Amino acid sequence: MYARVITAQNQPGKVDEAVQIYRESMLPEARQQPGFKGAMMLVDRSTGKGTSITLWQTVADGQASGTGSAYLQAQIAKAASLLAAAPIVETYEVSVQEVQQGSLGTYARVLTAMAHPGKTDEGVQIVRDSILPVTRRQPGFKGYLNLTDRTTGKVISISLWETEADLNASESSGLLREQLGKVAHVLATQVVREVYEVTVQE
Protein backbone atom coordinates (compact mmCIF):
# COMPACT_ATOMS: atom_id res chain seq x y z
CA MET A 1 0.00 0.00 0.00
CA TYR A 2 1.12 3.54 -0.69
CA ALA A 3 0.39 6.93 0.86
CA ARG A 4 0.24 10.37 -0.66
CA VAL A 5 1.10 13.00 1.92
CA ILE A 6 0.18 16.62 1.20
CA THR A 7 1.44 19.21 3.67
CA ALA A 8 0.03 22.73 3.53
CA GLN A 9 0.22 25.94 5.49
CA ASN A 10 -3.20 27.53 5.90
CA GLN A 11 -3.68 31.25 6.22
CA PRO A 12 -4.52 32.44 9.77
CA GLY A 13 -8.08 31.58 10.77
CA LYS A 14 -8.68 29.34 7.73
CA VAL A 15 -8.20 25.88 9.25
CA ASP A 16 -11.88 25.14 9.86
CA GLU A 17 -12.81 26.19 6.34
CA ALA A 18 -10.05 23.98 4.91
CA VAL A 19 -11.28 21.00 6.98
CA GLN A 20 -14.83 21.54 5.74
CA ILE A 21 -13.71 21.59 2.10
CA TYR A 22 -11.65 18.45 2.66
CA ARG A 23 -14.50 16.58 4.34
CA GLU A 24 -17.37 17.69 2.08
CA SER A 25 -15.70 17.96 -1.33
CA MET A 26 -12.23 16.43 -1.54
CA LEU A 27 -12.91 13.20 0.35
CA PRO A 28 -16.06 12.21 -1.60
CA GLU A 29 -14.11 12.58 -4.86
CA ALA A 30 -11.12 10.67 -3.49
CA ARG A 31 -13.42 7.73 -2.67
CA GLN A 32 -14.27 7.48 -6.38
CA GLN A 33 -10.65 7.07 -7.49
CA PRO A 34 -9.37 3.57 -8.35
CA GLY A 35 -7.40 1.99 -5.53
CA PHE A 36 -8.45 4.47 -2.82
CA LYS A 37 -8.12 2.83 0.62
CA GLY A 38 -8.54 5.60 3.18
CA ALA A 39 -7.78 9.14 4.24
CA MET A 40 -6.78 11.20 7.22
CA MET A 41 -6.48 14.94 7.78
CA LEU A 42 -4.30 16.30 10.57
CA VAL A 43 -4.25 19.93 11.66
CA ASP A 44 -2.33 22.08 14.09
CA ARG A 45 -4.64 24.97 14.89
CA SER A 46 -1.88 26.93 16.63
CA THR A 47 0.27 27.11 13.49
CA GLY A 48 -2.30 26.57 10.72
CA LYS A 49 -0.35 23.59 9.37
CA GLY A 50 -2.41 20.81 7.82
CA THR A 51 -1.48 17.37 6.49
CA SER A 52 -3.61 15.16 4.25
CA ILE A 53 -2.76 11.46 4.04
CA THR A 54 -4.54 9.34 1.43
CA LEU A 55 -3.91 5.60 1.11
CA TRP A 56 -3.76 3.75 -2.22
CA GLN A 57 -3.73 0.03 -3.01
CA THR A 58 -0.81 0.20 -5.47
CA VAL A 59 1.82 2.74 -6.45
CA ALA A 60 0.14 2.92 -9.86
CA ASP A 61 -3.16 3.94 -8.22
CA GLY A 62 -1.39 6.65 -6.28
CA GLN A 63 0.47 7.91 -9.34
CA ALA A 64 -2.67 7.98 -11.48
CA SER A 65 -4.27 10.43 -9.07
CA GLY A 66 -1.03 12.05 -7.98
CA THR A 67 1.22 14.97 -8.84
CA GLY A 68 0.51 16.30 -12.29
CA SER A 69 -2.86 14.57 -12.60
CA ALA A 70 -5.89 16.68 -13.41
CA TYR A 71 -7.66 15.10 -10.43
CA LEU A 72 -5.08 16.21 -7.86
CA GLN A 73 -4.68 19.66 -9.35
CA ALA A 74 -8.45 20.15 -9.17
CA GLN A 75 -8.50 19.05 -5.52
CA ILE A 76 -5.68 21.40 -4.53
CA ALA A 77 -7.39 24.25 -6.38
CA LYS A 78 -10.44 23.90 -4.11
CA ALA A 79 -8.44 25.09 -1.11
CA ALA A 80 -5.83 27.23 -2.88
CA SER A 81 -7.36 30.51 -1.71
CA LEU A 82 -6.94 29.40 1.93
CA LEU A 83 -3.25 28.51 1.69
CA ALA A 84 -0.28 30.69 2.55
CA ALA A 85 2.03 28.76 0.18
CA ALA A 86 1.94 25.98 -2.40
CA PRO A 87 1.44 22.57 -0.74
CA ILE A 88 4.17 19.92 -0.67
CA VAL A 89 3.19 16.56 -2.19
CA GLU A 90 5.12 13.39 -1.28
CA THR A 91 4.62 9.65 -1.86
CA TYR A 92 5.52 6.93 0.64
CA GLU A 93 5.31 3.19 1.02
CA VAL A 94 3.04 2.17 3.91
CA SER A 95 5.36 -0.17 5.80
CA VAL A 96 3.17 -0.58 8.92
CA GLN A 97 -0.56 0.06 9.29
CA GLU A 98 -2.73 -0.74 12.28
CA VAL A 99 -5.96 1.01 13.22
CA GLN A 100 -8.13 -0.40 15.97
CA GLN A 101 -11.48 -1.54 14.61
CA GLY A 102 -14.42 0.80 15.07
CA SER A 103 -12.56 3.53 16.94
CA LEU A 104 -11.06 6.80 15.85
CA GLY A 105 -8.16 8.69 17.31
CA THR A 106 -8.59 12.38 17.97
CA TYR A 107 -4.89 13.26 18.32
CA ALA A 108 -1.84 12.17 16.36
CA ARG A 109 1.83 12.25 17.21
CA VAL A 110 3.91 12.56 14.05
CA LEU A 111 7.61 11.69 14.21
CA THR A 112 9.78 12.43 11.18
CA ALA A 113 13.41 11.44 10.59
CA MET A 114 15.89 10.27 7.96
CA ALA A 115 17.25 6.71 8.09
CA HIS A 116 20.82 5.81 7.29
CA PRO A 117 21.22 4.39 3.75
CA GLY A 118 20.22 0.73 3.67
CA LYS A 119 18.73 0.83 7.17
CA THR A 120 15.06 1.41 6.29
CA ASP A 121 14.04 -2.27 6.40
CA GLU A 122 15.79 -2.80 9.73
CA GLY A 123 13.93 0.17 11.19
CA VAL A 124 10.58 -1.12 9.93
CA GLN A 125 11.29 -4.55 11.44
CA ILE A 126 12.04 -2.99 14.84
CA VAL A 127 8.78 -1.02 14.66
CA ARG A 128 6.78 -4.16 13.84
CA ASP A 129 8.44 -6.56 16.27
CA SER A 130 9.27 -4.35 19.24
CA ILE A 131 7.82 -0.83 19.20
CA LEU A 132 4.25 -1.50 18.04
CA PRO A 133 3.54 -4.39 20.48
CA VAL A 134 4.47 -2.12 23.41
CA THR A 135 2.68 0.94 22.06
CA ARG A 136 -0.61 -0.85 21.38
CA ARG A 137 -0.88 -1.72 25.07
CA GLN A 138 -0.88 1.93 26.13
CA PRO A 139 -4.14 3.55 27.36
CA GLY A 140 -5.89 5.44 24.59
CA PHE A 141 -3.86 3.98 21.72
CA LYS A 142 -5.98 3.91 18.54
CA GLY A 143 -3.66 3.24 15.64
CA TYR A 144 -0.28 3.39 13.98
CA LEU A 145 0.99 4.23 10.51
CA ASN A 146 4.62 4.01 9.40
CA LEU A 147 5.50 5.60 6.06
CA THR A 148 8.85 5.16 4.32
CA ASP A 149 10.54 6.63 1.25
CA ARG A 150 13.29 4.21 0.27
CA THR A 151 14.77 6.68 -2.22
CA THR A 152 15.44 9.43 0.32
CA GLY A 153 15.39 7.43 3.56
CA LYS A 154 12.68 9.66 5.01
CA VAL A 155 10.45 7.98 7.58
CA ILE A 156 7.19 9.26 9.09
CA SER A 157 5.72 7.50 12.12
CA ILE A 158 2.13 8.42 13.08
CA SER A 159 0.49 7.17 16.27
CA LEU A 160 -3.18 7.87 16.96
CA TRP A 161 -4.58 8.48 20.44
CA GLU A 162 -8.07 8.80 21.89
CA THR A 163 -7.23 11.99 23.78
CA GLU A 164 -4.40 14.48 24.02
CA ALA A 165 -3.92 13.38 27.63
CA ASP A 166 -3.33 9.78 26.46
CA LEU A 167 -0.76 11.00 23.95
CA ASN A 168 1.03 13.10 26.58
CA ALA A 169 0.99 10.25 29.09
CA SER A 170 2.84 8.01 26.63
CA GLU A 171 5.63 10.59 26.65
CA SER A 172 5.74 11.62 30.32
CA SER A 173 5.99 7.93 31.30
CA GLY A 174 9.25 7.66 29.36
CA LEU A 175 7.69 5.22 26.87
CA LEU A 176 8.38 7.36 23.80
CA ARG A 177 12.01 7.96 24.73
CA GLU A 178 12.46 4.22 25.35
CA GLN A 179 10.94 3.29 21.98
CA LEU A 180 12.97 5.86 20.06
CA GLY A 181 16.09 4.41 21.66
CA LYS A 182 15.39 1.12 19.88
CA VAL A 183 15.76 2.73 16.44
CA ALA A 184 18.35 5.40 17.22
CA HIS A 185 21.12 3.45 15.48
CA VAL A 186 19.22 3.34 12.15
CA LEU A 187 18.45 7.07 12.09
CA ALA A 188 20.73 9.63 10.46
CA THR A 189 18.95 12.68 11.90
CA GLN A 190 17.22 13.86 15.02
CA VAL A 191 13.53 12.97 15.25
CA VAL A 192 11.14 15.88 14.68
CA ARG A 193 8.00 15.58 16.86
CA GLU A 194 4.68 17.23 16.03
CA VAL A 195 1.20 16.84 17.51
CA TYR A 196 -1.96 17.26 15.46
CA GLU A 197 -5.68 17.10 15.90
CA VAL A 198 -7.23 14.38 13.71
CA THR A 199 -10.11 16.13 11.96
CA VAL A 200 -10.89 13.45 9.34
CA GLN A 201 -10.22 9.70 9.48
CA GLU A 202 -11.61 6.85 7.43
C-alpha positions as CSV (number, residue, x, y, z in Angstrom):
1,M,0.0,0.0,0.0
2,Y,1.1,3.5,-0.7
3,A,0.4,6.9,0.9
4,R,0.2,10.4,-0.7
5,V,1.1,13.0,1.9
6,I,0.2,16.6,1.2
7,T,1.4,19.2,3.7
8,A,0.0,22.7,3.5
9,Q,0.2,25.9,5.5
10,N,-3.2,27.5,5.9
11,Q,-3.7,31.2,6.2
12,P,-4.5,32.4,9.8
13,G,-8.1,31.6,10.8
14,K,-8.7,29.3,7.7
15,V,-8.2,25.9,9.2
16,D,-11.9,25.1,9.9
17,E,-12.8,26.2,6.3
18,A,-10.0,24.0,4.9
19,V,-11.3,21.0,7.0
20,Q,-14.8,21.5,5.7
21,I,-13.7,21.6,2.1
22,Y,-11.6,18.4,2.7
23,R,-14.5,16.6,4.3
24,E,-17.4,17.7,2.1
25,S,-15.7,18.0,-1.3
26,M,-12.2,16.4,-1.5
27,L,-12.9,13.2,0.3
28,P,-16.1,12.2,-1.6
29,E,-14.1,12.6,-4.9
30,A,-11.1,10.7,-3.5
31,R,-13.4,7.7,-2.7
32,Q,-14.3,7.5,-6.4
33,Q,-10.7,7.1,-7.5
34,P,-9.4,3.6,-8.4
35,G,-7.4,2.0,-5.5
36,F,-8.4,4.5,-2.8
37,K,-8.1,2.8,0.6
38,G,-8.5,5.6,3.2
39,A,-7.8,9.1,4.2
40,M,-6.8,11.2,7.2
41,M,-6.5,14.9,7.8
42,L,-4.3,16.3,10.6
43,V,-4.3,19.9,11.7
44,D,-2.3,22.1,14.1
45,R,-4.6,25.0,14.9
46,S,-1.9,26.9,16.6
47,T,0.3,27.1,13.5
48,G,-2.3,26.6,10.7
49,K,-0.3,23.6,9.4
50,G,-2.4,20.8,7.8
51,T,-1.5,17.4,6.5
52,S,-3.6,15.2,4.3
53,I,-2.8,11.5,4.0
54,T,-4.5,9.3,1.4
55,L,-3.9,5.6,1.1
56,W,-3.8,3.7,-2.2
57,Q,-3.7,0.0,-3.0
58,T,-0.8,0.2,-5.5
59,V,1.8,2.7,-6.4
60,A,0.1,2.9,-9.9
61,D,-3.2,3.9,-8.2
62,G,-1.4,6.7,-6.3
63,Q,0.5,7.9,-9.3
64,A,-2.7,8.0,-11.5
65,S,-4.3,10.4,-9.1
66,G,-1.0,12.1,-8.0
67,T,1.2,15.0,-8.8
68,G,0.5,16.3,-12.3
69,S,-2.9,14.6,-12.6
70,A,-5.9,16.7,-13.4
71,Y,-7.7,15.1,-10.4
72,L,-5.1,16.2,-7.9
73,Q,-4.7,19.7,-9.3
74,A,-8.5,20.2,-9.2
75,Q,-8.5,19.0,-5.5
76,I,-5.7,21.4,-4.5
77,A,-7.4,24.2,-6.4
78,K,-10.4,23.9,-4.1
79,A,-8.4,25.1,-1.1
80,A,-5.8,27.2,-2.9
81,S,-7.4,30.5,-1.7
82,L,-6.9,29.4,1.9
83,L,-3.3,28.5,1.7
84,A,-0.3,30.7,2.5
85,A,2.0,28.8,0.2
86,A,1.9,26.0,-2.4
87,P,1.4,22.6,-0.7
88,I,4.2,19.9,-0.7
89,V,3.2,16.6,-2.2
90,E,5.1,13.4,-1.3
91,T,4.6,9.6,-1.9
92,Y,5.5,6.9,0.6
93,E,5.3,3.2,1.0
94,V,3.0,2.2,3.9
95,S,5.4,-0.2,5.8
96,V,3.2,-0.6,8.9
97,Q,-0.6,0.1,9.3
98,E,-2.7,-0.7,12.3
99,V,-6.0,1.0,13.2
100,Q,-8.1,-0.4,16.0
101,Q,-11.5,-1.5,14.6
102,G,-14.4,0.8,15.1
103,S,-12.6,3.5,16.9
104,L,-11.1,6.8,15.9
105,G,-8.2,8.7,17.3
106,T,-8.6,12.4,18.0
107,Y,-4.9,13.3,18.3
108,A,-1.8,12.2,16.4
109,R,1.8,12.3,17.2
110,V,3.9,12.6,14.1
111,L,7.6,11.7,14.2
112,T,9.8,12.4,11.2
113,A,13.4,11.4,10.6
114,M,15.9,10.3,8.0
115,A,17.2,6.7,8.1
116,H,20.8,5.8,7.3
117,P,21.2,4.4,3.8
118,G,20.2,0.7,3.7
119,K,18.7,0.8,7.2
120,T,15.1,1.4,6.3
121,D,14.0,-2.3,6.4
122,E,15.8,-2.8,9.7
123,G,13.9,0.2,11.2
124,V,10.6,-1.1,9.9
125,Q,11.3,-4.5,11.4
126,I,12.0,-3.0,14.8
127,V,8.8,-1.0,14.7
128,R,6.8,-4.2,13.8
129,D,8.4,-6.6,16.3
130,S,9.3,-4.3,19.2
131,I,7.8,-0.8,19.2
132,L,4.3,-1.5,18.0
133,P,3.5,-4.4,20.5
134,V,4.5,-2.1,23.4
135,T,2.7,0.9,22.1
136,R,-0.6,-0.8,21.4
137,R,-0.9,-1.7,25.1
138,Q,-0.9,1.9,26.1
139,P,-4.1,3.5,27.4
140,G,-5.9,5.4,24.6
141,F,-3.9,4.0,21.7
142,K,-6.0,3.9,18.5
143,G,-3.7,3.2,15.6
144,Y,-0.3,3.4,14.0
145,L,1.0,4.2,10.5
146,N,4.6,4.0,9.4
147,L,5.5,5.6,6.1
148,T,8.9,5.2,4.3
149,D,10.5,6.6,1.3
150,R,13.3,4.2,0.3
151,T,14.8,6.7,-2.2
152,T,15.4,9.4,0.3
153,G,15.4,7.4,3.6
154,K,12.7,9.7,5.0
155,V,10.5,8.0,7.6
156,I,7.2,9.3,9.1
157,S,5.7,7.5,12.1
158,I,2.1,8.4,13.1
159,S,0.5,7.2,16.3
160,L,-3.2,7.9,17.0
161,W,-4.6,8.5,20.4
162,E,-8.1,8.8,21.9
163,T,-7.2,12.0,23.8
164,E,-4.4,14.5,24.0
165,A,-3.9,13.4,27.6
166,D,-3.3,9.8,26.5
167,L,-0.8,11.0,24.0
168,N,1.0,13.1,26.6
169,A,1.0,10.2,29.1
170,S,2.8,8.0,26.6
171,E,5.6,10.6,26.7
172,S,5.7,11.6,30.3
173,S,6.0,7.9,31.3
174,G,9.3,7.7,29.4
175,L,7.7,5.2,26.9
176,L,8.4,7.4,23.8
177,R,12.0,8.0,24.7
178,E,12.5,4.2,25.4
179,Q,10.9,3.3,22.0
180,L,13.0,5.9,20.1
181,G,16.1,4.4,21.7
182,K,15.4,1.1,19.9
183,V,15.8,2.7,16.4
184,A,18.3,5.4,17.2
185,H,21.1,3.5,15.5
186,V,19.2,3.3,12.2
187,L,18.4,7.1,12.1
188,A,20.7,9.6,10.5
189,T,19.0,12.7,11.9
190,Q,17.2,13.9,15.0
191,V,13.5,13.0,15.2
192,V,11.1,15.9,14.7
193,R,8.0,15.6,16.9
194,E,4.7,17.2,16.0
195,V,1.2,16.8,17.5
196,Y,-2.0,17.3,15.5
197,E,-5.7,17.1,15.9
198,V,-7.2,14.4,13.7
199,T,-10.1,16.1,12.0
200,V,-10.9,13.4,9.3
201,Q,-10.2,9.7,9.5
202,E,-11.6,6.9,7.4
